[in-house]
C-alpha cells in the first residue's frame, strides 16, 4: 500500500474517531428523539419549540412534540398503556403528586442542579414541585392571574378613567356599570370553552373572589383540600362570579357565547370597531393570543391591565399565580439533560423574550421582557404579597375536572349552585 493511500486512510480513521468522540453533543445525526406532550398549541407551541431549539442544536437530539388540551386524560392513558412520553407538561401540582405516588413520574433530585434551583427559584416554586421529599416537577414558566385587560382608548370613550385603577371591587362595579350605561353594550368579554377543560377560565374568577373575600388562610386550606366546597365563603365567591357571568347585560353574547367561545378568542369583540365589550379577565399569558389575533396591536396603547381589585382590605396585595410544570416519565441521560436545561435562565429567557410568559427564575431580569406591559405583569408577580398558587391546580384530577364541569353547569343553570357545591364537597370528602 503506498504512503499517500495509507495517509488518506489514517486521516479518515482520525476523522471517524473524532466524530465518535464528539457524539450527539455536537449535533451528530445519531441524536435521540424525545417525545414531549404538553397543552400548548399555536404561538405557545412555537415558543416552546424555540425554547428547546438551542438544546437540540447543542446535543443533536430532537423533540417530537404533541399538543393536547386534555393533558391529564392523555397522560393517564399513555401511562396505563405502558407508553408514556419521555417528558410532559403536567396538569398541575395535584395531579403531579398522584403520578409521583403511583411511581410513574421520575425523581429529578439527581437530574437538576439542586443548589442552583434553590438559589434561583423562590422556595414555593421548588416546594410545589416536590412530593415526599423528592423533586418531581419543575416550573418552566409562570403567570399571574386575576388581571383585567382593556383598551385604554375605548374605555375612555365609554366614560371610564382607569389611569388610577379601581382599588376595590365596588369601584370596579361602578366602572363597568358606567360603561354599560354610556354605551348600551356589555362590559365583559368572557369565554370558557377549552375542550375537555371547558370551564377553567370561570374557575379563575372564583379563585380571585375567594382569595380576596375569605383571605389567604382559607384559600390555602382550600388548595390543600381542607376547606369544604359548600362552605358559605365558597358559595359567596361563586355567586360573585355569577353576578357578572349570568347577567346578559354584563357578559357579551350571554350564556351561549360564554359557553361556546374558546378562551383563546373570547376577547376578540373587545378589539372590534366599534367594540362589543370592554373588559377581559385573564392571566398574563393572554397577551400572546391578543397579538396573534390582532398583530397590529401595540402594548400599552391598545391594551393594558390592572390587577383584580381588593374586596376585604385586610387581604390587600394577595395575588393568584400559576405556572407550567414539567415532569420526566422516562429516565434517560437525554431526558435528564433537557430537564436540567429547562430550569435555567438561558432557556426561560427564550420564551420570555417572545412574549406570553413570566419566568420563575430570579436570574431572568425585567429587561428581558419584550414590552412594558409584560414587565408590569412580571413585577406584579414578584411583588405579590402573598403569592398564592392556583388552588384549582392543587386539586386531584377528578376534583379539578369536577370544578371545571361545575362552572359550565352553573353558567347553564345558576339555580343548581347548591347541588354543584354539594357534589364537589362529596368528592373532596371521599378523597377523589
C-alpha positions as CSV (number, residue, x, y, z in Angstrom):
1,X,0.0,0.0,0.0
2,X,1.5,3.4,-1.0
3,X,2.1,6.1,1.5
4,X,-0.5,8.5,0.2
5,X,-3.2,5.9,0.4
6,X,-2.1,5.0,3.9
7,X,-2.2,8.7,4.8
8,X,-5.7,9.1,3.5
9,X,-6.9,6.0,5.4
10,X,-5.2,7.4,8.6
11,X,-7.0,10.7,8.1
12,X,-10.3,9.1,7.6
13,X,-9.7,7.0,10.7
14,X,-8.9,10.0,12.7
15,X,-12.0,11.8,11.5
16,X,-14.2,8.9,12.3
17,X,-12.7,8.7,15.7
18,X,-13.2,12.4,16.4
19,X,-16.9,12.3,15.3
20,X,-17.5,9.3,17.5
21,X,-15.9,11.1,20.4
22,X,-18.0,14.2,19.9
23,X,-21.2,12.2,20.0
24,X,-24.6,13.7,19.9
25,X,-23.5,16.8,21.9
26,X,-22.1,18.4,18.8
27,X,-25.0,17.9,16.5
28,X,-24.4,14.3,15.4
29,X,-27.2,12.7,13.3
30,X,-27.2,9.9,15.9
31,X,-29.0,12.0,18.5
32,X,-32.1,10.7,20.3
33,X,-35.7,11.8,19.7
34,X,-37.5,12.7,22.9
35,X,-41.3,12.6,22.9
36,X,-42.9,15.5,24.7
37,X,-46.6,16.1,25.5
38,X,-47.9,19.4,26.7
39,X,-51.0,21.7,26.5
40,X,-49.5,24.3,24.2
41,X,-50.7,24.9,20.6
42,X,-50.3,27.8,18.2
43,X,-47.9,30.5,19.2
44,X,-47.3,28.8,22.6
45,X,-46.1,25.7,20.9
46,X,-43.8,27.8,18.7
47,X,-42.4,29.5,21.8
48,X,-41.7,26.1,23.4
49,X,-40.0,24.8,20.3
50,X,-37.9,28.0,20.2
51,X,-37.1,27.4,23.8
52,X,-35.7,23.9,23.2
53,X,-34.0,24.7,19.9
54,X,-30.7,25.7,21.5
55,X,-30.7,22.4,23.4
56,X,-31.4,20.5,20.2
57,X,-28.6,22.3,18.4
58,X,-26.1,21.6,21.3
59,X,-26.9,18.0,21.8
60,X,-28.1,16.8,18.4
61,X,-31.2,15.4,20.0
62,X,-34.7,16.2,18.7
63,X,-38.0,17.0,20.3
64,X,-41.2,15.3,18.9
65,X,-44.0,17.4,20.3
66,X,-47.6,16.6,20.8
67,X,-50.1,19.2,22.0
68,X,-53.4,18.5,23.7
69,X,-55.8,20.4,25.9
70,X,-56.8,17.2,27.6
71,X,-53.4,16.6,29.1
72,X,-54.5,14.7,32.2
73,X,-56.6,12.1,30.3
74,X,-53.9,11.6,27.6
75,X,-51.1,11.2,30.1
76,X,-53.1,8.8,32.3
77,X,-54.0,6.7,29.2
78,X,-50.4,6.6,28.0
79,X,-49.0,5.7,31.4
80,X,-51.6,2.9,31.9
81,X,-50.8,1.5,28.5
82,X,-47.0,1.5,29.3
83,X,-46.3,4.0,26.6
84,X,-45.6,7.3,28.4
85,X,-43.8,10.2,26.8
86,X,-40.2,10.9,27.8
87,X,-41.3,14.3,29.3
88,X,-44.6,16.1,29.7
89,X,-46.2,19.3,30.8
90,X,-48.2,18.4,34.0
91,X,-51.8,19.3,34.6
92,X,-50.9,20.8,38.0
93,X,-49.2,20.0,41.3
94,X,-52.2,18.0,42.5
95,X,-52.1,15.6,39.5
96,X,-48.3,15.6,39.6
97,X,-48.5,14.3,43.2
98,X,-50.8,11.5,42.0
99,X,-48.3,10.4,39.3
100,X,-45.5,10.6,41.9
101,X,-47.3,8.5,44.5
102,X,-48.1,5.9,41.8
103,X,-44.4,5.8,40.8
104,X,-45.0,6.8,37.2
105,X,-43.1,10.1,37.3
106,X,-39.3,10.1,37.9
107,X,-37.4,11.8,40.6
108,X,-35.3,14.8,39.4
109,X,-33.1,15.0,42.5
110,X,-30.0,14.0,40.6
111,X,-31.1,15.3,37.2
112,X,-31.1,19.0,38.0
113,X,-28.6,21.2,39.9
114,X,-30.5,21.5,43.2
115,X,-28.2,24.2,44.6
116,X,-28.8,26.3,41.5
117,X,-32.5,25.6,41.6
118,X,-32.8,26.6,45.3
119,X,-30.9,29.8,44.7
120,X,-32.6,30.8,41.5
121,X,-36.2,29.9,42.4
122,X,-38.4,31.1,45.3
123,X,-39.0,28.4,47.9
124,X,-42.6,27.9,47.0
125,X,-41.8,27.1,43.4
126,X,-39.5,24.3,44.5
127,X,-41.9,23.1,47.2
128,X,-44.8,22.8,44.7
129,X,-42.6,20.5,42.6
130,X,-41.7,18.3,45.5
131,X,-43.5,15.1,46.7
132,X,-42.5,13.1,49.7
133,X,-39.1,14.9,49.8
134,X,-38.3,14.3,46.1
135,X,-38.3,16.9,43.3
136,X,-40.5,15.5,40.5
137,X,-41.7,18.7,38.7
138,X,-40.0,21.9,37.6
139,X,-41.7,25.2,36.6
140,X,-40.5,26.4,33.2
141,X,-42.8,29.4,33.1
142,X,-45.2,31.3,35.3
143,X,-48.2,33.6,35.0
144,X,-50.0,36.0,37.2
145,X,-53.8,35.6,37.3
146,X,-56.7,37.9,38.0
147,X,-55.7,40.6,35.6
148,X,-58.3,42.9,34.0
149,X,-57.4,43.8,30.4
150,X,-58.8,46.7,28.4
151,X,-58.2,49.1,25.5
152,X,-57.5,52.5,27.2
153,X,-58.9,54.3,24.2
154,X,-62.3,52.6,24.1
155,X,-62.9,52.6,27.9
156,X,-62.1,56.4,28.0
157,X,-64.6,56.9,25.2
158,X,-67.0,54.9,27.4
159,X,-66.7,57.3,30.2
160,X,-64.2,55.5,32.4
161,X,-60.8,56.6,33.5
162,X,-58.5,53.7,34.5
163,X,-55.4,56.0,34.9
164,X,-56.0,55.2,38.6
165,X,-57.2,51.6,38.6
166,X,-60.2,50.6,40.7
167,X,-59.0,50.0,44.3
168,X,-62.0,47.9,45.4
169,X,-64.5,45.6,43.7
170,X,-67.2,48.2,44.5
171,X,-65.1,50.7,42.4
172,X,-65.0,48.0,39.6
173,X,-68.8,47.6,39.7
174,X,-69.2,51.3,39.4
175,X,-66.8,51.4,36.4
176,X,-68.4,48.6,34.4
177,X,-71.9,49.9,35.1
178,X,-70.8,53.3,33.8
179,X,-69.6,51.5,30.6
180,X,-73.0,49.7,30.3
181,X,-75.0,52.9,30.8
182,X,-72.9,55.1,28.5
183,X,-72.5,52.7,25.6
184,X,-75.6,50.4,26.0
185,X,-73.2,47.5,25.5
186,X,-72.0,44.6,27.6
187,X,-68.8,45.5,29.6
188,X,-67.3,42.0,29.9
189,X,-65.9,39.6,27.3
190,X,-66.0,36.0,28.7
191,X,-65.4,32.6,27.1
192,X,-64.9,29.4,29.0
193,X,-64.7,26.8,26.2
194,X,-61.5,24.8,26.2
195,X,-62.2,21.2,25.1
196,X,-62.3,18.7,27.9
197,X,-61.1,21.5,30.3
198,X,-64.0,23.8,29.4
199,X,-64.9,25.9,32.4
200,X,-61.4,26.6,33.7
201,X,-61.5,30.3,32.9
202,X,-64.5,30.6,35.2
203,X,-62.6,28.9,38.0
204,X,-60.1,31.7,37.9
205,X,-62.9,34.2,38.7
206,X,-64.0,32.1,41.7
207,X,-60.4,31.9,43.0
208,X,-60.0,35.7,42.7
209,X,-63.2,36.3,44.6
210,X,-62.5,33.6,47.3
211,X,-58.9,34.8,48.0
212,X,-60.0,38.4,48.4
213,X,-63.2,37.7,50.3
214,X,-62.1,34.8,52.6
215,X,-58.4,35.5,52.8
216,X,-55.1,33.6,52.2
217,X,-55.5,31.2,55.2
218,X,-58.8,29.8,54.0
219,X,-57.6,29.9,50.4
220,X,-54.6,27.8,51.3
221,X,-56.8,25.4,53.2
222,X,-59.0,25.1,50.0
223,X,-55.9,24.3,47.9
224,X,-55.0,21.6,50.4
225,X,-58.5,20.1,50.1
226,X,-59.2,21.0,53.8
227,X,-61.9,23.7,53.0
228,X,-65.4,22.5,52.4
229,X,-66.7,23.3,48.9
230,X,-70.1,24.0,50.3
231,X,-68.9,26.5,52.9
232,X,-70.7,29.9,53.0
233,X,-67.5,31.7,51.8
234,X,-67.2,29.4,48.8
235,X,-70.8,29.9,47.8
236,X,-70.3,33.7,48.1
237,X,-67.4,33.5,45.7
238,X,-69.4,31.6,43.1
239,X,-72.3,34.0,43.4
240,X,-70.0,37.0,42.9
241,X,-68.8,35.4,39.7
242,X,-72.4,34.6,38.8
243,X,-73.4,38.3,39.3
244,X,-71.3,39.0,36.2
245,X,-71.4,35.9,34.0
246,X,-75.1,35.2,34.4
247,X,-76.2,38.7,33.7
248,X,-76.8,39.1,29.9
249,X,-76.4,42.8,30.3
250,X,-72.8,42.4,31.5
251,X,-71.4,39.4,29.7
252,X,-71.1,39.7,25.9
253,X,-73.4,37.4,23.9
254,X,-75.0,35.9,27.1
255,X,-74.5,32.4,28.2
256,X,-74.5,30.9,24.7
257,X,-71.4,33.0,23.7
258,X,-69.7,32.4,27.1
259,X,-70.1,28.6,26.9
260,X,-69.3,28.1,23.2
261,X,-66.4,30.6,22.8
262,X,-62.8,29.4,23.3
263,X,-60.8,31.3,25.9
264,X,-58.2,31.9,23.2
265,X,-60.6,34.2,21.2
266,X,-63.1,35.3,23.9
267,X,-61.6,38.8,23.9
268,X,-61.9,39.4,20.1
269,X,-65.0,41.7,20.4
270,X,-63.0,44.0,22.7
271,X,-60.8,44.9,19.7
272,X,-63.6,45.2,17.2
273,X,-64.6,48.6,15.8
274,X,-66.8,49.5,17.4
275,X,-66.1,47.3,20.4
276,X,-68.7,44.7,21.5
277,X,-67.2,44.6,25.1
278,X,-64.6,46.5,27.0
279,X,-63.1,44.3,29.8
280,X,-61.4,40.9,29.8
281,X,-60.4,38.9,32.9
282,X,-57.5,36.6,32.3
283,X,-53.9,35.6,33.2
284,X,-50.8,37.3,31.9
285,X,-50.2,34.8,29.1
286,X,-53.3,36.0,27.2
287,X,-51.4,38.8,25.6
288,X,-49.8,36.2,23.3
289,X,-53.2,35.5,22.0
290,X,-54.1,39.2,21.6
291,X,-51.3,39.8,19.2
292,X,-51.9,36.5,17.4
293,X,-55.5,37.6,16.5
294,X,-54.6,41.2,16.1
295,X,-50.9,41.6,15.0
296,X,-51.1,45.4,14.8
297,X,-52.0,45.9,18.5
298,X,-49.5,47.9,20.4
299,X,-49.0,47.0,24.1
300,X,-49.8,50.0,26.3
301,X,-51.6,52.0,23.5
302,X,-54.1,49.3,22.5
303,X,-54.2,47.1,25.6
304,X,-53.2,47.3,29.2
305,X,-54.3,45.9,32.5
306,X,-54.7,46.3,36.3
307,X,-54.8,43.7,39.0
308,X,-58.0,42.3,40.4
309,X,-59.3,44.9,42.9
310,X,-59.3,44.3,46.6
311,X,-62.5,43.2,48.3
312,X,-61.7,42.8,52.0
313,X,-58.9,45.4,52.7
314,X,-57.1,43.2,55.2
315,X,-56.1,40.9,52.4
316,X,-54.8,43.6,50.1
317,X,-51.8,42.5,48.0
318,X,-52.7,38.9,47.7
319,X,-52.5,37.5,44.1
320,X,-53.2,34.2,42.4
321,X,-50.3,32.9,40.5
322,X,-49.8,29.8,38.3
323,X,-47.1,28.1,36.4
324,X,-46.4,25.3,33.9
325,X,-44.8,22.2,35.4
326,X,-42.7,19.7,33.5
327,X,-42.0,16.2,34.6
328,X,-39.9,13.2,33.4
329,X,-41.7,9.9,32.7
330,X,-38.8,8.0,31.1
331,X,-35.4,8.3,32.7
332,X,-32.6,8.7,30.2
333,X,-29.4,10.8,30.1
334,X,-31.0,12.9,27.3
335,X,-34.2,13.5,29.3
336,X,-32.3,14.5,32.4
337,X,-30.2,16.9,30.4
338,X,-33.3,18.5,28.9
339,X,-34.9,18.9,32.3
340,X,-31.8,20.5,33.7
341,X,-31.7,22.9,30.7
342,X,-35.3,23.9,31.1
343,X,-34.7,25.2,34.7
344,X,-32.0,27.6,33.5
345,X,-32.4,31.3,32.9
346,X,-31.0,30.9,29.4
347,X,-33.8,28.6,28.5
348,X,-36.6,30.6,30.0
349,X,-35.3,33.9,28.5
350,X,-36.1,32.5,25.1
351,X,-39.9,32.2,25.8
352,X,-39.9,35.4,27.9
353,X,-38.5,37.5,25.1
354,X,-41.1,36.1,22.7
355,X,-43.9,37.2,25.0
356,X,-46.7,35.4,26.8
357,X,-44.6,34.1,29.7
358,X,-43.1,35.1,33.0
359,X,-40.1,33.3,34.3
360,X,-40.0,31.9,37.9
361,X,-36.2,32.0,37.7
362,X,-34.9,35.1,39.5
363,X,-32.0,35.4,37.0
364,X,-34.4,36.4,34.3
365,X,-34.5,40.1,34.9
366,X,-37.2,42.6,33.8
367,X,-35.0,43.9,31.0
368,X,-35.6,40.5,29.2
369,X,-39.3,41.1,28.8
370,X,-40.4,42.4,25.4
371,X,-42.6,45.4,26.5
372,X,-43.7,47.5,29.4
373,X,-46.9,45.5,29.8
374,X,-45.2,42.2,30.4
375,X,-42.7,43.9,32.6
376,X,-45.5,45.2,34.7
377,X,-47.1,41.8,35.0
378,X,-43.8,40.2,36.0
379,X,-43.2,42.9,38.5
380,X,-46.7,42.4,40.0
381,X,-46.0,38.6,40.3
382,X,-42.7,39.3,42.1
383,X,-44.3,41.8,44.5
384,X,-47.4,39.7,45.2
385,X,-48.0,39.5,49.0
386,X,-48.6,36.7,49.4
387,X,-48.4,34.9,46.0
388,X,-51.0,32.2,46.2
389,X,-50.7,29.3,43.8
390,X,-53.7,28.4,41.7
391,X,-55.9,26.4,44.2
392,X,-57.6,24.5,41.4
393,X,-54.3,23.2,40.1
394,X,-53.5,21.8,43.6
395,X,-56.6,19.5,43.5
396,X,-56.7,15.9,42.3
397,X,-57.5,15.3,38.7
398,X,-61.1,14.2,39.4
399,X,-61.8,17.2,41.7
400,X,-60.3,19.7,39.2
401,X,-62.3,18.3,36.4
402,X,-65.4,18.5,38.6
403,X,-64.6,22.1,39.3
404,X,-64.4,22.8,35.5
405,X,-67.6,21.0,34.9
406,X,-69.3,22.7,37.8
407,X,-68.6,26.1,36.3
408,X,-70.2,25.1,33.0
409,X,-73.2,23.7,34.8
410,X,-73.5,26.9,36.9
411,X,-73.5,29.1,33.8
412,X,-76.1,26.9,32.2
413,X,-78.4,26.9,35.2
414,X,-77.4,29.2,38.2
415,X,-80.2,27.7,40.2
416,X,-78.3,24.5,40.7
417,X,-75.4,26.1,42.6
418,X,-76.1,24.3,45.9
419,X,-76.2,21.0,44.1
420,X,-72.9,21.7,42.3
421,X,-71.1,22.7,45.5
422,X,-72.5,19.7,47.4
423,X,-71.3,17.4,44.7
424,X,-67.8,18.9,44.8
425,X,-67.8,18.5,48.6
426,X,-68.7,14.9,48.3
427,X,-65.7,14.3,46.0
428,X,-63.4,16.1,48.4
429,X,-64.7,14.3,51.5
430,X,-64.3,10.9,49.8
431,X,-60.7,11.7,48.7
432,X,-61.4,11.7,45.0
